[in-house]
């Protein structure tokens, strides 16, 4: 078989490029049984996972010799397959990295960028003449596909659910699509897509387009969508809108980033479209502009309701909240904040004041040290004091969290001024310290 493949390869090289691709695909179909195709798909998936791991955890892959030994076996299997389908050019390129001696990352980068796309194009029936080719779509086209899918969603009985559509693609070619509740009421789009439709598909390195930030908490015996996305080693996620539920908002994105997954957003002009489609869902989490008496009066009287029609109360820390039923955990409540407790308000004011002081100290130090006139002993003493105080603030908050442009500086002073007024200062004194 190996001799046939090599001889076939020499004949194929004399053909035009388009004929070569078609002939290699036909040869692959003649040689490769379904089991072999499944095996090579699995091998390429494992190599993609190895590539992702070397990017994230390369320094932790110890001992390196053992890692290279395990990877060497996969590369030898890949070389054999490439020769089998007549791609001696690619097999020779892969063989150049053998034996591995600390160059695993270079080998895996080459395979990820050059070998995997070529082999997958051979395995896909769309590469064979006479069969419909799979269309490669732009990121924006795939975003629009996800939005169109979300229009099909229907809320569960007696509740308002978000409209969520999801698409997974590799190099612009769609692997699968889904929307919330497509197969069963309440099933999330990512669950339907990854577990119901693409359970056996290799998703490592693929791109997910979802109109809503993947969730980070589910009911008993359910895997959150962010965790599921990480488990399937998806390479990049485009998010349409953050979840307005404060128990989830931003956490899904951070979990993906912490796992080494690239995160991007839908095009800015598409986000209002998503939010308009979900206006009923968003009302659940948006406060009314006009506050009710129950929101602003303390203590809360028994039976008083908040802006969403649910009970008002207090958390253990003293925050005033409206207790909203949790759609993911029936019977549980989550606190929608109405007013923060006094301790947190004072802590925020002290932080803003420290940061404003630090900026003022830095300006005064720079002015003094750039002066053409020598400093008097009293002036030098003040400069030294400001240096010590600014150093204390840097140690407290971290130097990387200090320093702002003009807009941020004005915004910081405005926040400090507002909190100063809340704690008893007059407006004209709210920036004094």
C-alpha positions in Angstrom: 0.0 0.0 0.0 2.8 2.4 0.9 4.5 1.7 -2.5 1.2 2.4 -4.3 0.8 5.7 -2.5 4.3 6.9 -3.2 4.1 6.0 -6.9 0.7 7.6 -7.1 2.1 10.7 -5.5 4.8 11.0 -8.3 2.1 10.8 -11.0 -0.1 13.3 -9.2 2.6 15.9 -9.0 2.6 16.2 -12.8 -1.0 17.3 -12.7 -2.3 20.9 -12.4 -3.0 22.0 -8.8 -6.8 21.7 -9.1 -6.5 18.2 -10.6 -4.0 17.3 -7.9 -6.3 18.2 -5.1 -9.2 16.3 -6.6 -7.1 13.2 -7.3 -5.6 13.2 -3.8 -9.1 13.4 -2.4 -10.3 10.5 -4.6 -7.1 8.5 -3.6 -7.9 9.2 0.0 -11.4 7.9 -0.3 -10.1 4.7 -2.0 -7.4 4.1 0.7 -9.1 5.4 3.8 -11.8 3.4 5.5 -14.3 5.2 7.8 -12.4 3.9 10.8 -9.1 5.3 9.4 -10.7 8.7 8.8 -12.1 8.8 12.3 -8.6 7.9 13.6 -6.9 10.7 11.7 -9.5 13.2 12.8 -8.9 12.2 16.4 -5.1 12.4 15.9 -5.4 15.9 14.4 -7.7 16.9 17.3 -5.1 15.7 19.8 -2.3 17.6 18.0 -4.5 20.7 18.1 -4.9 20.3 21.8 -1.2 19.8 22.2 -0.6 23.0 20.3 -2.9 24.9 22.6 -1.3 23.4 25.7 2.2 24.4 24.5 1.0 27.9 24.1 -0.4 28.1 27.6 1.6 25.7 29.7 4.9 25.1 27.9 7.0 25.8 30.9 5.0 23.3 33.0 5.5 20.4 30.5 8.1 18.6 32.6 10.1 16.5 32.2 10.4 17.8 28.6 11.9 14.5 27.4 8.8 12.6 28.4 6.6 15.1 26.6 8.7 14.9 23.4 8.5 11.1 23.5 4.7 11.1 23.7 4.5 13.7 21.0 7.0 11.9 18.8 4.6 8.9 18.5 1.8 11.1 17.3 4.0 12.8 14.7 5.2 9.4 13.4 1.6 8.3 13.0 0.9 11.6 11.1 3.8 11.0 8.8 2.5 7.6 7.9 -0.9 8.9 7.1 0.5 11.7 5.0 2.5 9.2 3.0 -0.6 7.0 2.7 -2.6 9.8 0.9 0.3 10.8 -1.3 1.4 14.0 0.5 5.1 13.2 0.7 5.7 17.0 0.7 4.0 17.4 4.0 5.3 14.2 5.5 8.9 15.3 4.7 8.3 18.7 6.3 7.0 17.0 9.5 9.9 14.5 9.5 12.3 17.5 9.6 11.2 18.1 13.2 12.1 14.5 14.3 13.6 13.4 16.6 12.1 16.1 18.9 14.6 17.8 21.1 12.9 20.8 22.6 11.3 21.9 19.3 7.8 20.6 20.0 6.3 24.1 19.8 7.7 24.7 16.3 6.5 21.3 15.1 3.0 21.8 16.5 2.8 25.3 15.0 3.7 24.0 11.6 1.1 21.2 11.9 -1.6 23.6 13.1 -1.0 26.2 10.4 -0.2 24.0 7.4 -0.9 20.2 7.8 -4.3 20.2 9.6 -6.0 22.5 7.1 -4.7 20.5 4.2 -5.6 17.1 5.6 -9.1 18.3 6.7 -9.7 19.5 3.2 -8.9 16.1 1.9 -11.2 14.4 4.5 -14.1 16.6 3.7 -16.3 15.3 0.8 -16.7 18.9 -0.4 -13.2 18.7 -1.8 -14.2 16.1 -4.4 -15.4 17.2 -7.8 -19.1 17.0 -8.3 -20.0 17.6 -4.6 -21.1 21.0 -3.2 -18.3 22.9 -1.6 -18.7 24.3 1.9 -18.8 28.0 1.9 -16.2 29.9 3.9 -17.9 32.8 5.7 -16.5 35.9 7.3 -16.7 36.6 11.1 -19.5 39.1 10.5 -21.5 36.6 8.4 -21.2 34.0 11.2 -22.3 36.7 13.7 -25.4 37.3 11.6 -26.1 33.6 11.4 -26.1 33.4 15.2 -28.4 36.4 15.4 -30.9 34.9 12.9 -30.9 31.6 14.9 -31.7 33.5 18.1 -34.9 34.8 16.5 -36.3 31.2 16.7 -36.1 31.0 20.5 -39.3 30.7 22.5 -39.4 31.5 26.2 -40.2 28.7 28.7 -43.7 28.8 30.2 -44.3 31.5 32.8 -40.9 33.1 32.4 -38.9 35.4 30.0 -35.8 33.8 28.7 -33.0 35.3 26.6 -32.9 34.6 22.8 -29.6 32.9 22.2 -28.1 31.6 18.9 -24.8 29.9 18.6 -22.6 28.9 15.6 -19.3 26.9 15.7 -17.0 27.2 12.7 -13.5 26.3 11.6 -11.7 28.6 9.2 -15.0 30.2 8.3 -16.7 26.8 7.6 -19.7 26.1 9.8 -19.5 22.9 11.8 -22.9 23.3 13.5 -25.6 25.7 14.7 -28.1 25.8 17.5 -30.5 28.0 19.4 -31.9 28.0 22.9 -34.7 25.5 23.3 -34.2 24.0 19.9 -34.5 20.4 21.0 -35.9 20.7 24.6 -37.4 23.6 26.5 -34.8 25.5 28.4 -31.8 23.8 26.9 -29.0 26.3 26.3 -27.8 26.9 22.8 -24.2 25.9 23.6 -25.4 22.6 25.2 -27.5 21.7 22.2 -24.7 22.6 19.8 -21.7 20.8 21.6 -23.4 17.9 23.2 -26.4 17.1 21.1 -25.2 18.0 17.6 -21.4 17.9 17.7 -20.6 15.5 20.5 -18.3 13.4 18.4 -16.8 16.3 16.4 -13.3 17.6 17.2 -13.9 21.2 18.3 -10.3 22.0 19.5 -9.2 25.3 17.9 -12.6 26.1 16.4 -14.4 29.4 16.8 -17.7 29.8 18.7 -20.1 32.7 17.9 -22.8 33.2 20.5 -25.2 36.1 20.9 -25.0 35.9 24.7 -22.1 35.5 27.1 -21.7 31.8 28.1 -23.2 31.1 31.5 -21.1 30.2 34.5 -23.7 28.5 36.8 -26.4 25.9 36.1 -28.7 23.8 38.1 -27.7 20.4 39.7 -26.1 17.9 37.3 -25.7 20.6 34.6 -22.4 21.9 33.1 -22.2 25.7 32.6 -21.7 26.7 29.0 -18.4 28.5 29.8 -17.0 25.3 31.3 -18.3 23.2 28.4 -16.6 25.5 25.9 -13.3 25.2 27.8 -13.6 21.4 28.0 -14.0 21.2 24.2 -10.9 23.3 23.8 -12.6 25.9 21.6 -9.9 28.3 20.4 -11.8 31.6 20.2 -15.3 32.9 21.2 -17.1 35.9 19.8 -19.7 37.2 22.3 -22.7 39.3 21.2 -23.8 40.7 24.6 -22.8 40.2 28.2 -25.4 38.5 30.4 -27.3 41.1 32.4 -27.7 38.7 35.3 -25.2 40.1 37.9 -24.4 36.6 39.0 -23.0 35.8 35.6 -22.2 39.2 34.0 -18.6 39.3 32.9 -17.7 36.0 34.7 -18.2 33.9 31.6 -15.8 36.1 29.6 -13.2 36.0 32.4 -13.4 32.2 32.7 -12.7 31.9 29.0 -9.8 34.3 29.1 -8.3 32.6 32.1 -8.4 29.3 30.2 -6.4 30.8 27.4 -9.3 31.2 25.0 -9.3 34.3 22.8 -12.4 36.4 23.4 -13.8 39.0 21.0 -17.1 40.9 20.6 -19.7 41.0 17.9 -19.4 44.1 15.6 -20.6 47.2 17.5 -23.6 47.8 15.2 -24.9 44.3 15.9 -25.1 44.6 19.7 -28.1 46.9 19.7 -29.9 44.4 17.5 -29.3 41.7 20.0 -30.4 43.8 22.9 -33.5 45.0 21.1 -34.5 41.4 20.4 -34.0 40.7 24.1 -35.8 43.8 25.4 -38.3 41.7 27.5 -35.5 39.8 29.1 -33.5 42.9 29.8 -36.4 44.6 31.6 -36.0 41.9 34.3 -32.5 43.2 35.2 -32.9 46.9 34.5 -34.0 49.2 37.3 -36.8 51.6 36.7 -35.7 55.2 36.3 -38.1 56.4 39.0 -37.4 54.8 42.3 -40.2 53.6 44.5 -40.6 54.7 48.1 -39.7 51.2 49.2 -36.3 51.5 47.4 -35.4 54.8 49.2 -37.0 54.4 52.6 -35.4 52.5 55.5 -36.2 50.3 57.3 -38.1 48.3 54.7 -41.7 47.6 55.7 -43.0 44.0 55.5 -44.5 43.2 52.1 -42.9 46.0 50.2 -41.9 45.2 46.6 -39.0 46.4 44.4 -39.1 47.7 40.8 -39.5 44.2 39.4 -42.3 43.2 41.8 -40.3 41.1 44.2 -39.5 41.4 47.9 -37.1 44.0 49.1 -34.7 43.1 51.9 -31.0 43.2 53.1 -28.0 41.0 52.6 -25.7 40.0 55.5 -23.3 42.9 54.6 -26.2 45.4 54.8 -26.8 46.0 51.1 -30.4 46.8 50.3 -31.6 44.4 47.5 -34.6 43.1 45.7 -34.7 39.3 45.8 -35.1 38.0 42.3 -36.0 34.3 41.5 -33.0 32.6 39.9 -34.0 31.0 36.6 -31.1 28.5 36.7 -31.8 27.4 40.2 -35.5 27.0 40.8 -36.4 28.0 44.4 -33.3 30.1 44.9 -33.1 33.9 44.9 -30.3 36.3 43.8 -30.0 39.9 45.2 -30.4 42.8 42.7 -28.6 45.7 44.4 -30.6 48.8 45.2 -28.3 50.5 47.6 -24.9 49.6 49.0 -24.1 49.4 52.7 -22.4 52.2 54.6 -19.1 50.3 55.1 -18.6 49.7 51.4 -19.5 53.3 50.6 -16.9 54.6 53.0 -14.3 52.1 51.7 -14.8 53.3 48.2 -14.5 56.9 49.2 -11.2 56.3 51.0 -9.9 54.5 47.9 -10.8 57.3 45.5 -9.4 59.9 48.0 -6.1 58.0 48.2 -5.8 57.9 44.4 -6.6 61.5 44.0 -4.0 62.3 46.7 -1.4 60.2 44.9 -2.0 62.1 41.6 -1.7 65.4 43.4 1.5 64.4 45.1 3.0 63.3 41.8 2.2 66.6 40.2 3.6 68.6 43.1 6.8 66.5 43.2 7.3 66.9 39.4 6.8 70.7 39.7 9.3 71.0 42.6 12.0 68.9 40.9 11.6 70.6 37.5 12.0 74.0 39.1 15.0 76.0 38.0 15.2 77.5 41.5 16.9 75.5 44.3 14.4 74.2 46.9 14.4 75.6 50.4 14.8 73.1 53.3 11.1 73.4 54.0 10.2 72.7 50.4 12.6 69.7 50.3 11.0 68.4 53.4 7.5 68.6 51.8 8.7 66.9 48.6 10.2 64.1 50.7 6.9 63.7 52.6 4.9 63.5 49.4 7.3 60.9 48.0 6.8 58.7 51.1 3.0 59.1 51.1 2.8 58.4 47.3 5.0 55.3 47.9 2.6 54.1 50.6 -0.4 54.5 48.2 1.5 52.6 45.4 2.2 49.7 47.8 -1.5 49.7 48.9 -3.1 49.6 45.4 -0.2 48.7 43.0 1.6 51.1 40.8 -0.2 49.6 37.7 -3.5 50.7 39.1 -2.5 54.4 39.4 -2.2 57.0 36.7 -5.0 58.2 34.4 -5.6 60.3 31.3 -7.6 63.5 31.5 -11.0 61.9 31.2 -10.3 59.1 33.7 -8.8 61.7 36.1 -12.0 63.8 35.9 -14.2 60.7 36.3 -12.2 59.7 39.4 -12.6 63.1 41.1 -16.3 63.1 40.2 -16.8 59.7 41.9 -14.9 60.9 45.0 -16.9 64.1 45.1 -20.2 62.3 44.9 -19.3 59.9 47.7 -18.0 62.8 49.8 -21.4 64.5 49.5 -23.2 61.3 50.4 -21.0 61.1 53.6 -21.9 64.6 54.7 -19.6 67.1 52.8 -21.0 70.2 51.1 -20.7 70.2 47.3 -18.2 73.1 47.3 -16.1 71.1 49.8 -16.4 67.7 48.3 -13.0 67.7 46.7 -11.2 69.0 49.8 -9.0 66.6 51.7 
